[in-house]
Amino acid sequence: MAVWAWLVLGAALLFGSFGIKACLALVVSAIVFCGGWVVAVRWCSLVESEELWLNIHRSHLPLPCAQHERVVSSIQLSSSTERQDRRVTGSSLIDEQLQGVVTLVVRDFILTWYSHLSYHQAFITQLHRTIQHSMIVLANRCKNMDWVGYLTTRLVDDIACHLRLFREARSAARGKATSEELIDHFFEREAEKEKDLCRDEVCLKPDAEKDYLSDIVETILYYVLPPEDFSNAPLCSAVVEILVSSVIMPVVSLISDPDYINTLIIWAVSKH
């Protein structure tokens, strides 16, 4: 009771001496001071707690020097163990050639841009594993295919039909038409033979050609990729873009070049 009496007496003297405005100002100042003190303490504690979280819970502490070699050797051992099995077709001669092609493809089309992003080898290891699985699935499907019937019947018929359309288009052009007119006659004959099916946009427009090849590659990837990789949309899009833009379209342009065809003919008939 004595304490409360002294408090009431002090408040009455303060109110009587300075007035109500000064008392309110004093109370507001005390509240602001206490609030600022609480915020400052809270901020300092939050910063220190985040530093403690980064240093301990996220393992940002430096690794002891004695453990570096053990960690590196463990990673190298696991990586070498994962890449031991390179069998694809069952023939060691063919498998060695396929692995050489895969190594060159990864070096020329993947490492050229991936080395600028990261030096971590987990992506390259997973990529090799995915390519290995895809080649195995593709090899098994090729074994079940009737190659004799396709090479002796369907492929020959397609080539003969293509040559027949070209001869008809050249006859319709009467030998004096430009290359553009000859192309128009060719695709007109194709539309007549194929019953309103014409591939002029795919063959003449680069954007349509790229979209068509992307659809084909995506369909093939659906059958050869593991389900968990095909369901990964960014990975699937990157693989389609790399195969179409960096592999298929340059190869088609190369084998369609007359100079390259003449070089192949000269190399085939020349004596080594």
Order of alpha helices (4+ residues) and beta strands (2+ residues): alpha-alpha-alpha-alpha-alpha-alpha-alpha-alpha-alpha-alpha-alpha-alpha-alpha
